[in-house]
Amino acid sequence: MENYHNSSEKSNVFKYAMLATKISQTINQIDMNKKVDESGYAIIKRGTELLTRILEGSCLIEKKTITGVKPSQEGLFVYGHALSAFEKLKLSMKDINSLLYKYREEIISLSAKEELSKDQLNELKRFFTELGNLFYEDLQQEIFKEPKKQSLNFCYK
C-alpha cells in the first residue's frame, strides 16, 4: 500500500483507521437497537466529514463538481482507500460518486437520529469496516517496513 515518510502521515492513517472503526461499531449499535449516547452520534457526524473528504479526492481525480465539496490533496489520499474498499466489497465502480454521496446523506440522517433500513445500515457498516481495515493494513505494513535501529559499536584505540 502506501509508504509514509513522516509522522504526520502515519498519524492521519491511524486517525482514519480509528475513526472508520468507531463509525462501524456505532452503526452496529444502532443496527442492534442498542442505546447510542451523544458521543456515538458525534462519531457518526465525523463520518460525514470523512465521506466529504473522500468526495473531495474524487472531485480532484474525476474533475467533477459536487455541491459543498472542494477538491483537496488529503481527500485524494482517503479516496484511494475508498476505491480499494469498493473493490474488496465488490461494489460497482461505475458511479462511485453517487454511492459515496448516498453514504454521506445516510450518515447525515443517522447523525440527526433518523432511522435507516437494515440494508442501509449493513451497507454503511460494511463500507466503514473495510475502510478501517485498509488503513490498519497500511499501518501494519509500515511497521514491518521500518528499519530496525542498530546500535553502533565503535572501537577506539
Steps between C-alpha positions, in 0.01 A plus 500: 500500500638837600844591627479783752797726533410701805321463828219734390404263216513202738291694749234566235490133404453404864234771544304377197535135605363576847222722368378249240500224762310712753244599236448136408461401867250778564295407192501144630361624833224685317431193286465285813261756656745575780501841663748739341609798708589846375866407456386221266303746293803731495701212352231451235517872424876466447411232244338778299831686506689188392263436210527867400879466502472188277275692260760782494752251365250372249440853373874548457540182293179498302485877456133499598320756711304394804305760695675592823815303415836653402779287351788435741828311516414333833170396345697329227675286760177374660328468162761241399412297808128535427559365147683202647213441744250506210717252315528262797126521563435437130293818471438667166778735401288655222350784698704510816419868563127427517555219749737707714254789494219260599714372789563856612129583492424184700765588759354851526160341565647270764675787675160674517368182670283409202437134426652310209403159369695190606641479146622859512659446841669179387637662185643792697640268766671281237651803325639659817627166631688433177630858487632467855658163416685653205641780715607246765668288229699806398611551858601135537700504177671821605599353837672209332670719239675725747866410539605373837726741679830338567742609760835594366799368682802718450839372584738765618871431524 
